[in-house]
Amino acid sequence: MKVGYPLDRGRLVAMALSFAAALVIGAPTLILPFGRDQSIHAVIAREALDGAVLYRDIFNVKPPLTTGVHALAQVLFGETVAAIRVMDILIGGLTAVILAWLFGRHSKLALSGLFAGISFAALYFRADHWNTAQTDGWTCLFMSGAVLAYSLSLDRKAAVRVGFLAFSGMLVAAAFWLKYTTALVLLVFPVSHLFLGIRLSRAMKDAGALTLGAAAGVAAGLVWMAASGGLGAFIDTMIFLEGYVALRADLTRMLGESFVFNIFFSSPLIAWVSLGGLALVLPRLPRHIGVPTVIWLVAAWLSGVIQGKGFSYQYLPTLAPLALLAGMMLTVIAVRLHQRVSRRVQIAVALSLSVLFVQAHSALRLWPEVMTVWLEGEPAKAAFWSRPEFNHTDYFVLSDIRLARYIENETLDCEEVFIWGYNPGVYFYADRRFPSRFLYSYPMVASGYRQSFREELVEALLSDPPVIFAVQHGDATPHVMGHALSSNETFEEFQALSGFVRGEYVPIGRIGMFDVYMREGIMPLDSRSCPV
């Protein structure tokens, strides 16, 4: 059956323009600092690149491809805060290209794919350090690719169709290794087959090809971890995380920070355009594009719901199908303009709507700060990072930077430090190592913590005591830890640790959010040297 238009010049132009638009819209995010998650995975990736075996030598709660993306960013763009932002922009740009291809394939108007691509970029690249460069957002690339491969399979002969479907399954597996819950996108395929009226014999073959591809992708990840020596630790960590998964957000938090707030309150213009696409346009479309879009949106939404925390970034997978819906509505508007007004008016209206549409919810609002930082350098960046949105509640970027600068001035490159807290970005900013596989306190203090983890940490510190030991204040995260204690309070409760520090270290004072201790009896800095 014929289900799409060929990839002609107009559709290629739409894809190229979508990528360029994503680069322009996303560029201002380059000056954003780390959020907590970005700092955690930057440290994990750095350790992995230096030879640490993931999960065995460095504790990690996320799937391995998250570390892979951060590691690739550091290889390509250096060990800098901006590296993962560059990678994020490229991933967002490629996602916009795929969505432009997918949407343009089903639209008679060749350039209409651009509407979907720009919609995704405007939704995704926000002036927000916390909800960009997140693993959930990167799943959009693989989920979009999987749906595109499925779409391309529909009008192919059996042998080629099986190849497309197997590849689609592999892309779902890639999304799985970024965020396990996004495997729900597999629901798109059997439901679409059902609504398309595809005969049972073909549906069974197609399901087999998809399953084989997905299974091969999952198996490849398991084989890689087994070969590296980290599979046992990976399984053990996932078992430990059952307690974290059981911590559910209350209803208020789920409603306040979930899909509804994330899209319809923070981006009302794009949200209503998407809703218009869903209500007005989708019912008129062929089932082979309408049904997958709706099922995809539901599956992406469920991916966030299942995680049960209500964090905005956990609903980032919904942005790809929402961009398709927005593209549908904008295409209808463009066609109506084309039919009723002159070309000059069309261009003027299109440009005005595009500017309004993108500005409504994108990082382009950061351009004044971007220009200041690029012209004035580090002092301007420091001033920008001092803004309240980067220093609030349990996470203070400036506090981490202040401690990192102190560590740089008081230790040698080869010396180790340890942070008892939930902000391991200090290691990255200071470019220092730590003597344990635990880069933060979470596995030793969260509800259902393991005593064996505590014993392992103390043993590591006793055998290789760091030069500086810091204890964080004000980092209580009840929605993660299951209690309202800050790290300074869990430090006192963890008597084996606090006793070790008070017996071996001298208090230096408070730097930012941290109580700082220096190892007792250590020689002055100018008398110490690193081994050759």
QUIURBEL-V48447 format. One record per pair of residues at least 4 apart in sequence whose ideal C-beta (glycine too) atoms are under 7 Angstrom apart, sorted by the first residue. I is the first residue (numbers start at 1). GAP is how many residues later the second one is. Records with the same first field share a line. If there is no record, write none. Layout:
I = GAP  GAP
This chain:
1 = 153  154
2 = 153
3 = 148  151  152  285
4 = 101  102  147  151
5 = 100
7 = 4  5
8 = 102
9 = 4
10 = 4  100  101
11 = 4  90  93  99  102
12 = 4
13 = 4  98
14 = 4  86  90  96  97  99  100
15 = 4  82  85  86  98
16 = 4
17 = 4  97
18 = 4  78  79  82  95  96  99  100
19 = 4  74  77  78
20 = 4
21 = 4  75  96  97  100
22 = 4  67  70  71  74  95  99
23 = 4  66  70
25 = 96  97  100  333  337  338  339
26 = 63  66  95  99  337
27 = 62
28 = 335  336  338  339  342
29 = 56  59  60  96  103  334
30 = 52  55  56
31 = 335  338  339  342  350  353
32 = 53  97
33 = 48  96  352  357  364
34 = 4  5  8  47  95  391
35 = 94  95
36 = 4  359  386  387
37 = 4  97
38 = 4  46  95
39 = 4  384  385  386  389
40 = 4  384  400
41 = 4  21  25  26  29
42 = 4  28  42  386
43 = 4  381  384  385  396
44 = 4  14  16  23
45 = 4  22  25  26  29
46 = 4  28  33  382
47 = 5  11
48 = 4  6  10  19  23
49 = 22  25
52 = 5  6
53 = 4  175  176  177
54 = 4  6  10  13  174  176
55 = 5  175  178  179  182
56 = 173  174  177
57 = 380
58 = 379  381
59 = 378  379  380  384
60 = 7  177
61 = 176  180
62 = 4  73
63 = 114  115  116  117
64 = 4  113  157  161
65 = 4  109  112  113
66 = 4  69  112
67 = 4
68 = 4
69 = 4  18  69
70 = 4  14
71 = 4
72 = 4  15
73 = 4  10  11  13  14
74 = 4  5  9
77 = 6  9
78 = 5
79 = 4
82 = 4
83 = 4
84 = 4  49
85 = 4  48
86 = 4
87 = 4
88 = 4  44  45
89 = 4
90 = 4
91 = 4  47  50
92 = 4  29  32  33
93 = 4
94 = 4  47
95 = 4  25  45  46  49  225
96 = 4  21  24  25
97 = 4  20
98 = 4  46  47  50
99 = 4  17  18  21  45  221  224  225
100 = 4  13  14  16  17
101 = 4  12  47
102 = 42  45  46  49
103 = 4  9  10  13  221  224
104 = 6  8  9
105 = 46
106 = 183
107 = 5  6  224
109 = 222  225  226
112 = 215  219
113 = 4
114 = 4
115 = 4  211  212  215  216
116 = 4  207  208  211
117 = 4
118 = 4  240
119 = 4  151  204  207  208
120 = 4  199  200  203
121 = 4
122 = 148  235  236  239  240
123 = 144  147  196  199  200  238
124 = 13  195
125 = 7  237  238
126 = 5  6  235  236  237
127 = 236  238  239
128 = 4
129 = 261
130 = 183
131 = 181  182
132 = 5
134 = 179  182
135 = 43  44
136 = 43  177  178  180  181
137 = 176  179
138 = 40
139 = 4  36  39  40  43  178
140 = 4  176  177  179  180
141 = 4
142 = 4  29  32  33
143 = 4  32  39  42  174  177
144 = 4  176
145 = 4  26
146 = 4  22  25  26  39
147 = 4  41  145  149
148 = 4
149 = 4  15  18  19  22
150 = 15  18  38  39
152 = 4  12
153 = 8  11  12
154 = 134
156 = 4  5  8
157 = 4
158 = 4
160 = 4
161 = 4
162 = 4  47
163 = 4
164 = 4
165 = 4  41  44  45  48
166 = 4  43  46  47
167 = 4  46
168 = 4  42  45
169 = 4  41  42  43  44  45  48
170 = 4  43  44  46  47
171 = 4
172 = 4  11  13  14  42
173 = 4  41  44  45
174 = 4  43
175 = 4  7  8  10
176 = 4  6  7  42
177 = 44
178 = 4
179 = 124
181 = 122  125  126
182 = 121  135
184 = 115  118  119
185 = 111  114
186 = 28
187 = 4  108  112
188 = 4  104  107  108  111
189 = 4  21
190 = 4  17
191 = 4  100  104
192 = 4  99  100  103
193 = 5  10  13
195 = 92  96
196 = 91  92
198 = 4  5
199 = 4
200 = 4
201 = 4
202 = 4
203 = 4
204 = 4
205 = 4
206 = 4
207 = 4
208 = 4
209 = 4
210 = 4
211 = 4
212 = 4
213 = 4
214 = 4
215 = 4
216 = 4
218 = 4
219 = 4
220 = 4
221 = 4
222 = 4  9
223 = 4
224 = 4
225 = 5  6  9
226 = 5
230 = 4
231 = 4
232 = 4
233 = 4
234 = 4
235 = 4
236 = 4
237 = 4
240 = 203  210
241 = 4
242 = 4
243 = 203  204  205
244 = 202
247 = 200  232  235
248 = 60
249 = 4  5  59  60  61  230
251 = 4
252 = 4
253 = 4  57
254 = 4  56
255 = 5
256 = 5  54
257 = 4  53  54  55
258 = 4  46  52  57
259 = 4  42  45  56  59
260 = 4
261 = 4  5
262 = 4  50  53
263 = 4  8  59
264 = 4  7
266 = 95
267 = 4  93  94
268 = 4
269 = 4  87  88  91
270 = 4  56  87  90  91
271 = 4
272 = 4
273 = 4  53  56  57
274 = 4  48  51  52
275 = 4
276 = 4  53
277 = 4  5  48  49  51  52
278 = 4  47
280 = 49
281 = 4  47  48  51
282 = 8  11  12  43  46
285 = 4  5
286 = 4
287 = 4
289 = 4
290 = 4
291 = 4
292 = 4
293 = 4  28  31  32
294 = 4
295 = 4
296 = 4  25
297 = 4  21  24  25
298 = 4
299 = 4
300 = 17  18  21
301 = 4  14  17
302 = 4
303 = 14
304 = 10  11
307 = 7
309 = 5  170
318 = 4
319 = 4
321 = 4
322 = 4
323 = 4
324 = 4
325 = 4
326 = 4
327 = 4
328 = 4
329 = 4
330 = 4
331 = 4
332 = 4
333 = 4
334 = 4
335 = 4
336 = 4
337 = 4  9  12
338 = 8
341 = 4  5
342 = 4
343 = 4
344 = 4
345 = 4
346 = 4
347 = 4
348 = 4
349 = 4
350 = 4
351 = 4
352 = 4
353 = 4
354 = 4
355 = 4
356 = 4
358 = 4  6
359 = 5  6
366 = 4
367 = 4
368 = 4
369 = 4  15
370 = 4
371 = 4
372 = 4  8
373 = 7  8  11
376 = 4
378 = 4
379 = 4
380 = 4
381 = 4
382 = 4
385 = 5  12  13
386 = 5  12
388 = 4
390 = 7
391 = 5  6  7
394 = 80  81  82  83
395 = 28
396 = 4  116  117
397 = 4
398 = 4  114
399 = 4  113  114  115
400 = 4  23  25  26  29
401 = 4  28
402 = 4  109  110
403 = 4  23  67  108  109  111
404 = 4  22  25  26
405 = 4
406 = 4  105
407 = 4  10  23  25  61
408 = 22
410 = 58  115
411 = 4  6  21  56  57
412 = 116  118
413 = 117
414 = 116  117
415 = 52
416 = 16  17  18  19  48  50  51
417 = 15  17  49  50  51
418 = 16  17  43  48  51
419 = 4  5  7  51  53
420 = 21  50  51  52  67  71
421 = 19  20  50  51  54  66
422 = 18  19  20  50  53  55  65
423 = 49  52
424 = 15  16
425 = 4
426 = 4
427 = 5  7  12
434 = 5  32
435 = 25  26  29  31
436 = 21  24  25
438 = 5  6  15  19
441 = 4  46  49
442 = 4
443 = 6  7  10
444 = 5  9  10  13  50
445 = 4  36  45
446 = 34  35  36
447 = 34  35  36
449 = 4
451 = 4
452 = 4
453 = 4
454 = 4  40  42
455 = 4
456 = 4
457 = 4
458 = 4  38  39  42
459 = 4
460 = 4
461 = 4  39
462 = 38
465 = 39  54
467 = 52  55
468 = 48  49  50
469 = 32  36  48
470 = 44  45  46
471 = 16  17  20  43  44
472 = 15  16  41  42
473 = 13  15  40
474 = 12  39
475 = 11  12
476 = 8  9  10
477 = 4
478 = 4  5  6
485 = 4  5
487 = 4
488 = 27
489 = 4
490 = 4
491 = 6  7
492 = 6
494 = 4
495 = 4
496 = 4
497 = 4
498 = 4
499 = 4
500 = 4
501 = 4  16
504 = 15  16
505 = 12  13  14  15
506 = 11  12  14
507 = 8  10
508 = 8  9  10
509 = 7
510 = 4  5
511 = 5
518 = 4
523 = 4  5
